[in-house]
Amino acid sequence: MKARLWALNNVESYAAIWGKLMGIPAEVPLNWFHRSRTRVDGIDDSVVFDEQKTIDLYYRHALIKQKLNAADFMDRSFSAVFDGASGP
């Protein structure tokens, strides 16, 4: 959660890092981050489903090299911290 909060409070730095990792100009993620309604929240089935859609999109467009299963790396144990309340 600390990393996500840092990203939300340091959008330009996060966009530069994200762009470098993805091999795209920082302006692309920066535009997306400014337009998105990102929030910190618990992980449930709907979150896993949405993440899987993103993974599939990235895989389809060769932004990632192997197909991943979102459920395999999403840790639901942190969800108890939120008790249904959303973060920023």
C-alpha positions as CSV (number, residue, x, y, z in Angstrom):
1,M,0.0,0.0,0.0
2,K,2.9,2.4,0.7
3,A,4.1,2.0,-2.9
4,R,0.7,2.7,-4.3
5,L,0.3,5.8,-2.1
6,W,3.8,7.0,-3.2
7,A,2.8,6.6,-6.9
8,L,-0.4,8.6,-6.3
9,N,1.6,11.4,-4.7
10,N,4.5,11.3,-7.2
11,V,2.8,10.9,-10.5
12,E,5.5,12.4,-12.7
13,S,8.3,10.2,-11.1
14,Y,6.1,7.1,-11.3
15,A,5.2,7.8,-14.9
16,A,8.9,8.1,-15.8
17,I,9.7,4.8,-14.2
18,W,6.7,3.0,-15.6
19,G,7.4,4.4,-19.1
20,K,11.0,3.3,-18.9
21,L,10.0,-0.3,-17.8
22,M,7.4,-0.5,-20.6
23,G,9.7,1.0,-23.2
24,I,7.4,3.9,-24.0
25,P,7.6,7.7,-23.6
26,A,6.7,8.9,-20.0
27,E,4.0,11.1,-21.5
28,V,1.8,8.0,-22.2
29,P,1.6,6.7,-18.6
30,L,1.5,10.3,-17.3
31,N,-1.6,11.1,-19.4
32,W,-3.2,7.9,-18.2
33,F,-2.3,8.5,-14.6
34,H,-3.8,12.0,-14.7
35,R,-7.0,10.7,-16.3
36,S,-7.5,7.6,-14.2
37,R,-9.4,7.4,-11.0
38,T,-6.9,5.3,-9.1
39,R,-7.6,4.4,-5.5
40,V,-6.2,2.1,-2.9
41,D,-8.6,-0.6,-1.9
42,G,-8.9,-4.3,-1.1
43,I,-8.7,-7.1,-3.6
44,D,-11.8,-9.0,-4.5
45,D,-13.0,-11.0,-7.5
46,S,-13.8,-7.9,-9.5
47,V,-10.3,-6.5,-9.0
48,V,-8.8,-9.8,-10.1
49,F,-11.1,-9.8,-13.2
50,D,-10.1,-6.2,-14.1
51,E,-6.4,-7.0,-13.7
52,Q,-6.7,-10.1,-15.9
53,K,-8.3,-7.9,-18.6
54,T,-5.3,-5.6,-18.4
55,I,-2.8,-8.5,-18.5
56,D,-4.6,-10.0,-21.5
57,L,-4.5,-6.6,-23.3
58,Y,-0.7,-6.2,-22.6
59,Y,-0.1,-9.8,-23.7
60,R,-2.1,-9.4,-26.9
61,H,-0.1,-6.3,-27.9
62,A,3.2,-7.9,-26.9
63,L,3.9,-5.5,-24.0
64,I,4.5,-8.6,-21.9
65,K,6.0,-11.7,-23.3
66,Q,4.1,-14.4,-21.4
67,K,0.5,-14.8,-20.5
68,L,-0.1,-14.4,-16.7
69,N,-2.9,-15.4,-14.4
70,A,-3.8,-12.4,-12.2
71,A,-5.1,-14.6,-9.4
72,D,-1.6,-16.2,-9.1
73,F,0.1,-13.1,-7.9
74,M,-2.6,-10.9,-6.2
75,D,-2.5,-11.1,-2.5
76,R,-6.0,-10.9,-1.0
77,S,-4.7,-11.0,2.6
78,F,-4.3,-7.2,2.6
79,S,-8.0,-6.7,1.9
80,A,-8.7,-7.0,5.6
81,V,-6.9,-3.7,6.3
82,F,-9.6,-1.8,4.3
83,D,-12.8,-3.2,5.9
84,G,-14.6,-2.1,2.8
85,A,-13.3,1.5,2.9
86,S,-11.5,3.0,-0.1
87,G,-8.3,4.9,0.1
88,P,-7.4,8.2,-1.8
